[in-house]
Amino acid sequence: MNKIILLSILSLASIQLTGCIGCYNPTGCSRDTSPYYITTTTTQVRGITVPPQSKLKYKAQHSFQKEQQTQPLNEKDLTDIKLPPDTAIIWGGMPSYMFIQFFNSQMKGFSVYPADGFSPQSTNEFIRLWQSCASDLDITLKNPHDWSFNPDNMEVRGCGVNIQKRSEYNKNWPNQDQADVFLIKINQALKKLPKQQSYPVVHTPIEK
C-alpha cells in the first residue's frame, strides 16, 4: 500500500515538473491567455507600420479580455508586435519581425528582434555593430509609446544577454568594459541616422 502511495506521489510530481520544463514566464507556467488581435489590413501602431496578419498582444485590463479579440484594444496597453511568418519590416535598416515591451514596467522601452533569413538593405556602422552581436537590441525611450526608428527618442542599452548597460547588477561582469565600448559606439552611430519615415515590408523568397 505504501509503495502504491509513493508511486502516485512521484507520478504527480513528475507531471507537475514536466509541465514547467521550458517555461520561463515570470508569471508562471500556465498558458498565456493575454488578449491579442490579428491585423486584417496594413496598420500603424506605436509609430510603425505593420502588414496584415501581424499579431498585436496587449496587457489585459479586464478579466474578460483573453486570447484573440475581434477588434484592436487600446494602443497604450500594447506589449508585443509580431509579424507573420517569413515577413519582416525594415526598421533602422535591419529586417525585423518582433517588438516586445520590457517586462519591467520601470524601464521604458522594448526589444527589437532581427529576422532570420533576411539581409539588411543598407550598410552603415549602426547595422554593422548590430549584426556583430547577432541578437535583439534593447532600446530605452524618452517617449515609451513611440516605437518608430527615431534616434532622438532612443538609446541602445543592450544587445542580447552579454551586452548590457552597466548597472549595479553587472558592473563586475568580466566583459563589461567591452560591452561599455560597444554601447558607446552603437549609440554614436545611431545618432548619425535620420528618423525613419516608412517601414517597407519584405518577404523571404519562396523556394522552387
C-alpha positions in Angstrom: 0.0 0.0 0.0 2.8 2.4 1.0 4.5 1.6 -2.3 1.4 2.5 -4.3 1.1 5.8 -2.5 4.7 6.6 -3.1 4.4 5.9 -6.8 1.4 8.1 -7.0 3.2 11.0 -5.3 6.2 10.5 -7.6 3.9 10.4 -10.7 2.2 13.6 -9.7 5.5 15.4 -9.0 6.7 14.2 -12.4 3.7 15.6 -14.2 4.0 19.0 -12.4 7.7 19.2 -13.2 7.2 18.3 -16.8 4.6 21.0 -17.2 7.1 23.6 -16.1 10.1 22.5 -18.1 10.9 25.0 -20.7 8.6 27.6 -19.1 10.5 30.9 -18.5 7.4 33.1 -18.0 7.9 35.2 -14.8 4.2 34.9 -14.1 4.3 31.1 -14.0 4.0 28.1 -16.2 0.3 28.5 -17.1 -0.8 29.0 -20.7 -0.6 32.6 -21.8 -4.2 33.9 -22.2 -3.2 37.6 -22.9 -5.5 39.3 -25.3 -4.3 39.7 -28.9 -5.5 40.9 -32.2 -4.5 39.8 -35.7 -4.4 42.7 -38.1 -6.5 42.4 -41.3 -5.1 45.4 -43.1 -1.9 47.4 -43.1 -1.9 49.1 -39.6 0.1 51.8 -37.9 0.8 51.1 -34.3 3.3 52.7 -31.9 4.6 54.8 -34.8 5.5 51.9 -37.1 3.5 50.3 -39.9 2.9 46.6 -39.9 1.3 44.3 -42.6 -1.9 42.3 -42.4 -1.7 39.1 -40.2 0.5 40.8 -37.7 -0.2 39.8 -34.1 -0.7 42.6 -31.6 -0.6 41.5 -28.0 -1.9 43.5 -25.1 -1.9 43.7 -21.3 -5.4 42.7 -20.1 -7.4 45.4 -18.3 -10.4 43.3 -17.6 -11.0 39.6 -16.8 -12.9 39.1 -20.0 -10.0 40.3 -22.1 -8.5 37.0 -23.0 -7.0 35.4 -26.1 -8.0 36.5 -29.6 -10.0 39.7 -30.0 -12.3 40.8 -32.8 -11.1 44.4 -32.6 -7.7 46.0 -31.6 -7.6 47.1 -28.0 -6.2 50.4 -26.6 -2.8 51.0 -28.0 -1.5 52.2 -24.6 -1.9 48.6 -23.4 0.1 47.1 -26.3 3.1 44.9 -25.2 4.1 42.9 -28.2 4.1 43.1 -32.0 4.9 40.0 -34.0 4.8 39.9 -37.8 3.5 37.0 -39.8 5.9 34.1 -40.7 8.5 34.8 -43.4 7.8 38.5 -43.2 9.8 41.4 -41.8 9.7 45.2 -41.9 12.8 47.4 -42.4 13.4 49.0 -39.0 16.6 51.0 -38.7 17.9 49.4 -41.9 17.5 45.9 -40.4 14.7 43.5 -41.4 12.9 43.0 -38.1 10.0 40.8 -37.2 9.2 41.2 -33.4 9.0 44.1 -30.9 8.5 43.3 -27.2 8.0 45.8 -24.5 10.3 45.5 -21.4 8.7 43.3 -18.8 9.9 45.6 -16.0 7.4 48.5 -16.1 10.1 50.8 -14.5 12.1 50.5 -17.8 10.6 52.5 -20.6 11.4 50.7 -23.8 11.3 47.5 -25.9 13.5 44.8 -27.6 13.5 44.6 -31.4 14.4 41.2 -33.0 16.2 40.9 -36.4 14.5 38.4 -38.7 16.4 35.2 -39.7 16.9 34.6 -43.4 17.0 38.3 -44.4 19.8 40.6 -45.3 19.9 44.3 -44.4 19.1 46.6 -47.4 21.8 49.1 -46.4 25.2 49.1 -44.8 26.3 51.6 -42.1 28.1 51.5 -38.8 24.9 51.0 -36.8 23.9 48.0 -38.9 27.4 46.5 -38.8 27.5 46.8 -35.0 24.0 45.3 -34.6 25.0 42.4 -36.8 28.2 41.8 -34.8 26.3 41.0 -31.7 23.8 38.8 -33.6 20.8 39.3 -31.3 17.9 41.6 -30.3 18.5 45.2 -29.4 17.2 46.6 -26.1 16.0 50.2 -26.7 15.1 52.7 -23.9 12.8 55.6 -25.0 12.0 59.1 -23.9 8.5 58.6 -25.2 7.6 55.0 -24.4 4.7 55.0 -26.8 6.8 55.7 -29.9 8.5 52.6 -31.3 9.4 54.2 -34.6 13.1 54.4 -35.6 13.7 57.8 -34.2 17.2 58.4 -32.9 16.2 61.5 -30.9 13.9 59.3 -28.9 16.1 56.3 -28.4 19.1 54.9 -26.6 20.5 51.4 -27.2 21.1 49.8 -23.7 21.8 46.3 -24.7 22.2 43.6 -27.4 21.4 40.1 -26.3 22.3 38.7 -22.9 26.0 39.5 -22.8 25.9 43.2 -23.8 24.0 45.3 -21.3 24.3 48.8 -20.0 26.5 49.0 -16.8 24.5 48.9 -13.6 24.8 47.7 -10.0 23.8 44.2 -11.2 26.5 43.8 -13.8 29.3 46.3 -13.0 31.6 43.4 -12.1 31.0 41.2 -15.2 34.3 40.1 -16.8 33.3 41.6 -20.2 31.5 44.7 -19.0 34.3 47.0 -20.3 33.9 45.6 -23.8 30.1 46.0 -23.5 30.5 49.6 -22.5 32.6 50.3 -25.6 30.1 48.6 -27.9 27.2 50.6 -26.5 29.1 53.9 -26.9 29.9 53.0 -30.5 26.4 51.9 -31.5 24.8 54.9 -29.9 27.2 57.3 -31.6 26.3 55.5 -34.9 22.6 55.7 -34.1 22.7 59.5 -33.6 24.1 60.0 -37.1 21.0 58.4 -38.7 17.8 60.2 -39.6 14.3 59.4 -38.3 12.7 56.7 -40.4 9.6 57.8 -42.4 8.3 54.5 -43.8 8.6 50.8 -43.0 8.9 48.6 -46.1 7.7 45.1 -45.9 10.0 42.3 -47.1 9.4 38.6 -47.5 11.7 35.6 -47.7 11.8 34.2 -51.3 9.7 31.1 -52.0 12.0 28.2 -52.8 11.2 26.4 -56.0 
